Amino acid sequence: MGIFSSTSAAICSVLDTAADIGDAAGKTVSMATTYVDNRATAQKLTDKQAVMLTTAKQLRTVQAELDADADLAAMFKSLATEFK
């Protein structure tokens, strides 16, 4: 019986270690998922504002050029019907 109980203890020890590794892996995956989810939320919240700001800056440059050149402004206005 000594051999069987030693073998059983060894097998249980290995299986317990495997279970602990599985638990640790599950916690790590959960942490990684939370990390990625938080970054995705932050990106979603800030990306819209960043795009709006960049667009406004580009439009400011366009508007300054149009304000400085009446012919260019007229041509720009006539082209508006060509773009949908």
Phi, psi and omega in degrees: 000336181297321180292318180294319180290325176293317179295317179298317179296320179295316179296316179298322179297316179296316180294322177297319178296317178298320178294319178297319178296318177298317178297316180297319179297319178298318178294321179296316178297320179297317178297317180295319179297316178298317180301310181295318180298318179297318179293323178295320178296315179298317179298317180298320182287323186265337184296317181301314181295321179296318179293318179297318180295315179298318179296317179298319178296319178295318180293326177298318178296315178299313182298321179297320178294318180293322179293331183276344185220105183296323179295317178297320179296320179294317179296319179300315182295321180291331179283343182302329180285340180282336183253133181252000000 
